[in-house]
Amino acid sequence: MSELNLTLHIWRQPKAAAAGAMKTYKVEGISHHASFLEMLDVLNEQLQAKGEEPVAFDSDCREGICGTCSLVINGRPHGPDAGTATCQLHMRRFKDGDEIYIEPFRAGAFPVVRDLCVDRSAFDRIIGAGGYVTANVGSAPDANSVPIPKTQADLAFDAAACIGCGACVAACPNSSAMLFTAAKLAHLHHLPQGQPERAKRTVAMVTAMDAAGFGNCSNHYECEAACPKGISVDYIAAMNRDYARASFASKDAENGSGGD
């Protein structure tokens, strides 16, 4: 069968200050080859044709790169497929007659803006607190001018794969952003350019994370399971070690014992 007839239960919320509720829609004739977001486009065309407000949802690249397609589908951030963003999810994953529940990412630090759109600027504040290197290095150096062991380069590259979608937060029972923060720290800390500000950066970004209202890690590992890029929870352990070292070093400096 080449087409699907589906029942969609979608969270509708006209604005941040308004109450929201699930609303049910029927869509028919959806191709198995369509992406999940294309299916929502079809729904919105039908709603607009009837003079109704379309469902607001975020998307941009539709290639699994930008991380804006933040939907919880049948209770799972980004849907049923592992290692996949919502925009990479296709309707062949569903069956004719299925009921699909679609909600925004749920977290106190991710307030709903409208319908399925949430405000993830808390991530920007974490990055703004220290997710960069301040040293003025001039123009781009030659590729091999600073030797980096392959194991370290691979770890940095894996951490840098984080697209900042927030699925880790939506999946965590405590709405923790520790996997995101740890990944952003790790991709700098595994490179020599990130070492001079390592301690300062760790404390600043963890402090910004806590100030944004995210919860603590609950060790459920749901973050790793939901991450479309497969970021490992091992980076959280590394961040915790760095934070402990930086905190103890700061206390030693305050007590005047850091120079011995």
Beta strands, then each sheet from edge to edge (+ up, - down):
strand 1: 3-12
strand 2: 21-31
strand 3: 71-73
strand 4: 76-77
strand 5: 99-104
strand 6: 112-114
strand 7: 117-118
sheet 1: 2+ 1- 5- 3+ 4-
sheet 2: 6+ 7-
end
